[in-house]
């Protein structure tokens, strides 16, 4: 009898542990929103960094071209 009772209690514990509560769902949603916002911010920063790199490359090329134009051949 004790074994049956123990197994029944164990089964009920596992079934209750697997259920999501509204509080848990809200916390997970909040965590997902924070993660998504962080990723969007990181993407924006990467785009700015790419723009700065492209600008620096263009300026460097322009300076190099100007130096080449002044070089007597």
Backbone as CSV, one residue per row, in Angstrom:
resi,resn,N_x,N_y,N_z,CA_x,CA_y,CA_z,C_x,C_y,C_z
1,UNK,0.821,-1.199,0.000,0.000,0.000,0.000,0.863,1.259,0.000
2,UNK,1.975,1.214,0.749,2.853,2.384,0.809,3.462,2.667,-0.562
3,UNK,3.801,1.606,-1.285,4.395,1.790,-2.609,3.401,2.456,-3.556
4,UNK,2.165,2.042,-3.512,1.135,2.609,-4.382,0.911,4.075,-4.031
5,UNK,0.848,4.369,-2.739,0.663,5.750,-2.294,1.853,6.615,-2.701
6,UNK,3.056,6.076,-2.522,4.260,6.809,-2.898,4.279,7.091,-4.399
7,UNK,3.955,6.106,-5.204,3.925,6.285,-6.660,2.862,7.295,-7.080
8,UNK,1.707,7.265,-6.414,0.647,8.217,-6.734,1.078,9.638,-6.399
9,UNK,1.713,9.820,-5.231,2.198,11.151,-4.835,3.291,11.620,-5.787
10,UNK,4.182,10.716,-6.173,5.251,11.076,-7.110,4.675,11.481,-8.463
11,UNK,3.694,10.750,-8.938,3.073,11.073,-10.223,2.371,12.420,-10.169
12,UNK,1.685,12.698,-9.084,1.005,13.997,-8.943,2.015,15.138,-8.868
13,UNK,3.119,14.902,-8.171,4.151,15.934,-8.057,4.741,16.267,-9.410
14,UNK,5.020,15.235,-10.199,5.577,15.472,-11.527,4.588,16.169,-12.442
15,UNK,3.338,15.810,-12.348,2.351,16.438,-13.225,2.135,17.900,-12.842
16,UNK,2.186,18.216,-11.567,2.034,19.605,-11.149,3.275,20.425,-11.472
17,UNK,4.417,19.802,-11.391,5.666,20.517,-11.674,5.766,20.887,-13.146
18,UNK,5.131,20.141,-14.013,5.233,20.419,-15.443,4.266,21.504,-15.909
19,UNK,3.340,21.926,-15.082,2.371,22.952,-15.463,2.998,24.337,-15.354
20,UNK,2.707,25.191,-16.320,3.163,26.571,-16.281,2.120,27.418,-15.578
21,UNK,2.585,28.341,-14.808,1.665,29.264,-14.166,1.653,30.569,-14.956
22,UNK,0.659,31.394,-14.723,0.592,32.688,-15.413,1.777,33.556,-15.026
23,UNK,2.201,33.437,-13.767,3.347,34.220,-13.301,4.620,33.794,-14.032
24,UNK,4.793,32.495,-14.197,5.964,31.987,-14.907,5.927,32.397,-16.376
25,UNK,4.758,32.306,-16.999,4.621,32.721,-18.394,4.935,34.201,-18.569
26,UNK,4.486,35.018,-17.615,4.756,36.458,-17.690,6.253,36.729,-17.552
27,UNK,6.906,36.011,-16.646,8.342,36.194,-16.464,9.108,35.784,-17.718
28,UNK,8.688,34.679,-18.325,9.335,34.243,-19.564,9.117,35.242,-20.691
29,UNK,7.924,35.793,-20.782,7.631,36.797,-21.807,8.475,38.046,-21.593
30,UNK,8.623,38.441,-20.332,9.440,39.614,-20.025,10.902,39.346,-20.382
31,UNK,11.388,38.165,-20.061,12.757,37.805,-20.409,12.980,37.808,-21.915
32,UNK,12.016,37.301,-22.649,12.117,37.289,-24.106,12.116,38.713,-24.656
33,UNK,11.292,39.576,-24.081,11.237,40.965,-24.541,12.558,41.675,-24.282
34,UNK,13.157,41.428,-23.119,14.453,42.045,-22.795,15.524,41.538,-23.753
35,UNK,15.516,40.241,-24.017,16.491,39.667,-24.938,16.321,40.255,-26.337
36,UNK,15.087,40.352,-26.808,14.824,40.903,-28.138,15.260,42.363,-28.234
37,UNK,14.988,43.126,-27.183,15.397,44.536,-27.176,16.918,44.653,-27.201
38,UNK,17.586,43.806,-26.453,19.048,43.810,-26.443,19.621,43.460,-27.799
39,UNK,19.014,42.470,-28.446,19.493,42.082,-29.769,19.259,43.182,-30.793
40,UNK,18.130,43.876,-30.687,17.851,44.985,-31.611,18.862,46.103,-31.405
41,UNK,19.188,46.378,-30.141,20.177,47.423,-29.845,21.553,47.018,-30.372
42,UNK,21.912,45.758,-30.203,23.194,45.272,-30.714,23.243,45.371,-32.237
43,UNK,22.144,45.031,-32.898,22.094,45.144,-34.356,22.263,46.589,-34.803
44,UNK,21.611,47.506,-34.088,21.739,48.925,-34.432,23.177,49.402,-34.260
45,UNK,23.828,48.963,-33.177,25.220,49.350,-32.959,26.142,48.762,-34.025
46,UNK,25.874,47.527,-34.430,26.666,46.920,-35.498,26.493,47.683,-36.808
47,UNK,25.269,48.125,-37.098,25.029,48.899,-38.321,25.772,50.227,-38.272
48,UNK,25.783,50.875,-37.103,26.545,52.128,-36.965,28.037,51.887,-37.147
49,UNK,28.531,50.803,-36.568,29.951,50.478,-36.705,30.305,50.223,-38.167
50,UNK,29.438,49.522,-38.874,29.676,49.285,-40.301,29.712,50.595,-41.079
51,UNK,28.816,51.518,-40.736,28.781,52.811,-41.420,30.063,53.598,-41.145
52,UNK,30.543,53.550,-39.915,31.785,54.253,-39.580,32.960,53.631,-40.332
53,UNK,33.009,52.303,-40.382,34.080,51.624,-41.121,34.046,51.996,-42.597
54,UNK,32.848,51.996,-43.179,32.719,52.342,-44.597,33.166,53.774,-44.848
55,UNK,32.782,54.675,-43.962,33.170,56.081,-44.094,34.693,56.228,-43.998
56,UNK,35.290,55.538,-43.031,36.742,55.611,-42.866,37.451,55.025,-44.086
57,UNK,36.915,53.934,-44.623,37.509,53.332,-45.821,37.453,54.305,-46.993
58,UNK,36.319,54.969,-47.172,36.174,55.933,-48.275,37.128,57.107,-48.104
59,UNK,37.241,57.615,-46.872,38.166,58.732,-46.623,39.604,58.300,-46.872
60,UNK,39.949,57.097,-46.426,41.306,56.586,-46.649,41.604,56.427,-48.127
61,UNK,40.641,55.910,-48.864,40.814,55.760,-50.309,40.970,57.125,-50.981
62,UNK,40.176,58.093,-50.542,40.255,59.433,-51.133,41.622,60.056,-50.867
63,UNK,42.130,59.888,-49.666,43.453,60.437,-49.339,44.527,59.733,-50.167
64,UNK,44.408,58.415,-50.283,45.359,57.658,-51.104,45.310,58.066,-52.563
65,UNK,44.100,58.276,-53.081,43.949,58.690,-54.475,44.556,60.076,-54.692
66,UNK,44.329,60.964,-53.716,44.894,62.332,-53.826,46.418,62.276,-53.795
67,UNK,46.969,61.419,-52.952,48.426,61.282,-52.898,48.960,60.707,-54.198
68,UNK,48.257,59.736,-54.761,48.681,59.150,-56.034,48.631,60.186,-57.155
69,UNK,47.625,61.058,-57.107,47.475,62.078,-58.154,48.642,63.080,-58.093
70,UNK,49.178,63.333,-56.913,50.270,64.296,-56.765,51.629,63.685,-57.084
71,UNK,51.691,62.365,-57.129,52.956,61.666,-57.333,53.377,61.802,-58.795
72,UNK,54.514,62.435,-59.046,54.976,62.539,-60.430,55.458,61.184,-60.940
73,UNK,55.095,60.878,-62.153,55.480,59.581,-62.712,56.503,59.730,-63.778
